[in-house]
Amino acid sequence: MKTTRQLLSFLLCTLVLSAISQTADAQQRRRMMRSFKTDTAMVHDPVMAYENGTYYLFSTGRKLQLMTSEDRKTWRFFPDGVMPEVPEWAHEAVPGFQDHVWAPDIIRWHGRWWLSYSCSTFGKNTSAIGLMSTPTLARPEWKDLGCIIASNSPEPNADKSLRDDWNAIDPCFVIDDNDNPWMVYGSFWDGIQLVRLDSTMHVAAGQKPQTIARRYKTAPPGLENPTSKWAGVNAIEAPFIYKRNGWYYLFASWDYCCRGEKSSYNVVVGRSRKVDGPYCDRNGKKMTEGGGTLVIEGDKKEFEAAGHCAVYDLPTTLLDMRPRTLFICHGYYLPMHGQSILVQREIEWSKDGWPVLK
């Protein structure tokens, strides 16, 4: 009798798994049918993942924009986005937010892909960072894991003690040398924030964000923000931390995005021996005091401005075993009247360990 029950149980599990597999395959086929190829990746706030010969490019867009490529030259665009639906908690946490999801990040850790994303409305710091996870990208089974952290400002003129002095957008995961996950994030207000996470990729018990980079402690008199009456002039955002040779490199974007040919975005970098800083630029100036060594800016010929970057170790092949580091960001492309497109440049490391774009 026991053997019969085990056999029936095995057959039932096989049928269920087969049905799930067929459903996933059908969903993948539908997504592929609705996709199309392009040689120009129009993206904003790009991040990248690599799995089994395919590059996955995630960026700001409706339900999170997704593109894939085998060579990083020709891209397949999926107009349905990543999310089946934007979770209800996000609408409740951020009044006015709909389905235009911002600035994701993605990392492979402990056998799963973890994807964070930003829910906000432009120029305000009533925002939230959400989390999803899947075991694979080829046939994803995205699971909504709720909110990692949220910021809020009840009203522009509310008591400042009731407001968070940071903005919960532009997340980036980093794993320290002890295999502890952290998240760096932020935009304007008091600048770039860092907080330690737990094994579920949520804020660890008892941990509070700390500022690790800002433009100004005290803003110069007369300086104005051309994009928002709420955000102030501390124009730094879009952090990304990359580990190399015992250093943590903090990349961040200065100045203003999202203005097409009027954008002034540029990327700076500092580094630290510890994940929580202090981060200093090439001249030794702390990034909490406005330090930052320039990495990329607009050349005013091809790109008016460039920013919101990510940095990766490229996979090696049997034909090319050289270690290579890829820098990506979006640039405001002048031949297309300021449309933001993908910028890809390899990094050539200086003798003293600073990134220089080829």
C-alpha positions in Angstrom: 0.0 0.0 0.0 2.8 2.4 0.9 4.5 1.8 -2.5 1.2 2.5 -4.3 0.8 5.8 -2.4 4.3 6.8 -3.2 3.8 6.0 -6.8 0.6 8.0 -7.0 2.3 10.9 -5.2 5.2 10.8 -7.6 2.8 10.7 -10.6 0.8 13.6 -9.2 4.0 15.7 -8.6 5.2 14.9 -12.2 1.9 16.0 -13.7 1.9 19.3 -11.6 5.5 20.1 -12.6 4.8 19.3 -16.2 1.8 21.6 -16.2 3.9 24.4 -14.5 6.6 23.9 -17.1 4.2 24.0 -20.0 2.6 27.2 -18.6 6.0 28.8 -18.2 7.0 27.8 -21.7 3.7 29.2 -23.1 4.2 32.5 -21.3 7.8 32.7 -22.6 6.5 32.0 -26.2 3.9 34.8 -25.8 6.5 37.2 -24.6 8.9 36.4 -27.5 6.1 36.9 -30.0 5.4 40.4 -28.7 9.1 41.4 -28.6 11.1 43.0 -31.3 14.8 43.6 -32.1 16.7 46.9 -32.2 20.2 48.0 -32.6 19.7 51.1 -30.4 18.8 50.3 -26.7 16.7 53.3 -25.6 17.0 53.0 -21.8 17.0 55.1 -18.7 18.8 54.0 -15.5 20.1 50.7 -16.9 21.4 47.7 -15.0 22.6 44.4 -16.4 22.6 40.6 -15.5 24.2 37.7 -17.4 22.9 34.1 -17.4 23.8 31.2 -19.7 25.0 33.3 -22.7 22.3 36.0 -22.5 22.6 39.6 -21.2 19.5 40.9 -19.5 19.1 44.7 -19.4 16.6 46.2 -16.9 15.7 49.8 -16.8 13.1 52.4 -16.0 9.8 51.9 -17.7 6.3 50.6 -17.6 6.3 47.6 -15.2 10.1 47.8 -15.5 11.6 47.7 -19.0 13.4 44.6 -20.2 15.8 43.9 -23.1 18.0 40.9 -23.8 21.0 40.3 -26.1 23.6 37.6 -26.8 26.2 40.1 -28.0 25.3 43.5 -26.4 24.9 44.9 -29.9 21.4 43.8 -31.0 18.8 43.9 -28.4 15.3 42.3 -28.1 12.8 44.6 -26.4 9.9 43.2 -24.4 7.1 45.8 -24.3 5.1 44.0 -21.5 7.9 44.7 -19.0 9.0 42.5 -16.1 6.2 42.7 -13.6 2.9 40.8 -14.2 1.3 43.6 -12.1 2.6 46.4 -9.9 1.9 45.2 -6.3 -0.9 47.0 -4.4 1.4 47.9 -1.5 3.4 50.2 -3.9 0.3 52.2 -4.8 -0.6 52.5 -1.1 2.9 53.6 -0.1 3.3 56.2 -2.8 0.2 58.3 -3.6 0.1 59.1 -7.3 2.4 56.3 -8.3 1.0 54.1 -11.1 3.1 51.6 -13.2 6.1 53.6 -14.4 8.7 51.9 -12.3 12.1 53.5 -11.9 15.8 52.6 -11.5 16.1 48.9 -10.8 19.1 46.9 -9.6 19.7 43.1 -9.9 22.2 40.7 -8.3 22.8 37.0 -8.1 23.2 35.9 -4.4 22.8 32.5 -2.7 21.4 30.8 -5.8 18.7 33.4 -6.7 18.3 36.6 -8.6 17.2 39.6 -6.4 15.7 42.6 -8.2 15.0 45.9 -6.5 13.1 48.8 -8.0 11.9 52.3 -7.2 8.3 53.6 -6.8 8.1 57.4 -6.7 6.8 60.6 -8.2 9.2 63.1 -9.7 10.9 65.5 -7.4 9.3 64.3 -4.1 10.7 61.9 -1.5 7.5 60.0 -0.8 9.1 56.9 -2.3 9.6 53.2 -1.7 12.1 50.5 -2.9 10.5 47.1 -3.7 11.9 43.7 -4.1 11.3 40.6 -6.3 13.2 37.4 -6.7 13.4 34.5 -9.1 15.7 31.4 -9.4 16.3 32.0 -13.1 16.0 34.8 -15.7 15.5 32.5 -18.7 12.1 31.3 -17.4 11.5 33.7 -14.5 9.1 33.0 -11.7 9.2 36.5 -10.1 8.0 36.5 -6.5 6.9 39.8 -4.9 8.8 40.3 -1.6 7.3 43.6 -0.6 9.1 46.8 0.4 12.7 47.0 1.5 12.6 50.6 2.7 10.4 53.7 2.2 10.7 57.4 2.7 8.0 59.9 3.1 7.4 63.7 3.2 3.8 64.4 4.3 3.7 67.9 2.9 6.3 70.3 1.5 5.8 72.6 4.4 5.4 70.0 7.1 7.5 69.9 10.3 11.0 68.7 9.1 11.2 66.4 12.1 8.3 64.4 10.6 10.1 64.0 7.3 12.8 61.6 6.2 15.9 63.6 5.0 16.6 61.1 2.2 14.8 59.6 -0.8 14.2 55.8 -1.2 15.0 55.5 -4.9 17.9 54.3 -7.0 18.9 51.1 -5.1 22.0 49.1 -5.6 22.9 45.9 -3.8 26.5 45.1 -2.7 27.8 42.1 -0.9 30.7 42.7 1.6 33.8 40.5 2.2 31.9 38.7 4.9 29.0 37.8 2.6 26.7 40.4 4.2 24.3 42.2 1.8 24.0 46.0 1.9 21.9 48.4 -0.1 23.1 51.8 -1.2 20.5 54.2 -2.5 19.3 57.8 -2.6 18.7 61.0 -4.4 19.1 64.7 -3.4 18.0 65.7 0.2 21.0 64.6 2.4 22.5 62.5 -0.4 23.5 58.9 -0.8 22.4 56.4 1.9 23.7 53.0 2.9 22.0 50.4 5.1 22.8 46.7 6.0 20.3 44.1 4.9 19.5 40.6 6.3 19.4 37.2 4.5 16.0 38.1 3.1 17.4 41.3 1.5 15.3 43.5 3.8 16.8 46.0 6.3 18.5 44.1 9.1 17.1 44.5 12.6 18.2 47.6 14.4 19.9 49.1 11.3 19.4 52.7 10.2 20.6 54.4 7.0 23.8 56.5 7.0 24.9 59.2 4.6 28.0 58.2 2.7 28.1 60.9 -0.1 26.5 64.3 -0.6 27.2 67.4 -2.7 26.8 70.0 0.0 26.5 70.0 3.8 25.2 73.6 3.4 24.0 74.7 0.0 25.6 77.8 -1.5 23.3 80.8 -1.3 21.2 81.5 -4.4 21.7 78.0 -5.9 18.4 76.6 -7.3 17.1 73.2 -8.5 15.7 73.6 -12.0 13.6 70.4 -11.8 11.9 70.4 -8.4 10.8 72.8 -5.8 10.9 70.1 -3.1 14.2 68.3 -3.6 16.6 71.1 -2.9 20.0 71.4 -4.6 22.0 68.5 -3.2 22.2 67.1 -6.7 23.7 63.6 -6.2 21.9 60.3 -6.9 22.0 56.9 -8.6 24.8 55.2 -6.5 26.6 52.0 -7.6 29.2 50.2 -5.5 31.7 47.9 -7.2 34.3 45.7 -5.5 37.9 45.3 -6.8 41.2 44.4 -5.3 40.2 45.2 -1.7 38.5 48.5 -2.6 34.9 49.4 -2.7 34.3 51.9 -5.5 31.3 54.2 -5.1 30.0 55.7 -8.4 27.3 58.4 -8.2 25.6 60.8 -10.6 25.9 64.5 -10.1 23.6 67.3 -11.4 20.3 66.9 -13.3 18.8 64.1 -15.4 15.6 63.7 -17.4 15.8 67.0 -19.3 16.8 65.7 -22.7 19.2 68.2 -24.4 19.1 70.3 -21.2 20.3 67.5 -19.0 23.6 68.0 -17.1 24.2 64.5 -15.6 27.8 63.3 -15.0 29.3 60.4 -13.1 31.9 60.7 -10.3 33.7 58.0 -8.2 35.4 57.6 -4.8 36.7 54.5 -3.0 37.0 53.0 0.5 38.6 49.9 2.1 35.3 49.4 4.0 31.8 49.1 2.5 30.5 51.8 4.9 33.2 54.3 4.1 34.6 56.8 4.3 34.7 57.1 0.5 37.3 59.5 -0.9 38.1 60.8 -4.4 41.5 60.6 -6.1 42.6 63.8 -4.3 41.6 62.4 -0.9 38.5 64.5 -0.5 35.6 62.7 1.3 32.4 62.2 -0.7 30.4 63.3 2.3 32.1 66.7 1.8 31.4 67.0 -1.9 34.3 64.8 -3.2 34.2 62.9 -6.4 36.6 62.2 -9.3 35.0 62.6 -12.7 34.4 59.4 -14.7 32.1 60.5 -17.6 30.3 63.6 -18.7 28.7 64.8 -21.9 31.0 65.7 -24.8 28.4 68.1 -26.3 28.9 66.4 -29.7 27.4 63.0 -29.3 26.0 63.2 -25.8 24.8 66.2 -23.9 25.1 64.4 -20.6 25.5 60.9 -19.2 24.8 59.2 -15.9 23.1 56.6 -13.7 25.8 54.0 -14.2 26.5 50.3 -13.3 29.8 48.4 -13.4 30.4 44.7 -14.1 33.1 42.1 -14.6 32.5 40.7 -18.1 32.3 36.9 -18.6 35.4 35.3 -20.0 35.4 32.9 -23.0 37.7 30.3 -24.3 38.8 32.8 -27.0 39.2 35.7 -24.7 40.3 35.0 -21.1 41.2 38.6 -20.3 39.6 40.1 -17.2 37.5 43.0 -18.4 35.3 45.5 -16.6 32.2 47.0 -18.3 30.8 50.5 -17.5 27.2 51.2 -18.6 25.0 54.2 -18.2 22.4 56.2 -20.2 23.4 59.1 -22.3 21.3 61.9 -23.7 22.0 61.4 -27.4 22.2 64.6 -29.4 21.5 63.1 -32.9 18.2 61.9 -31.4 17.4 65.3 -29.8 18.3 64.2 -26.3 16.8 60.7 -26.2 18.4 58.6 -23.5 20.2 55.5 -24.9 22.6 52.9 -23.6 26.2 53.8 -23.3 28.8 50.9 -23.0 32.5 51.6 -22.3 35.2 49.3 -21.0 37.2 50.4 -18.0 41.0 50.6 -18.1 42.3 50.7 -14.6 45.2 53.1 -13.8 48.3 52.0 -12.0 47.0 53.4 -8.7 43.6 51.6 -9.2 41.3 54.3 -10.5 38.8 53.7 -13.3 39.4 55.3 -16.7 37.0 54.8 -19.6 38.3 53.5 -22.9 
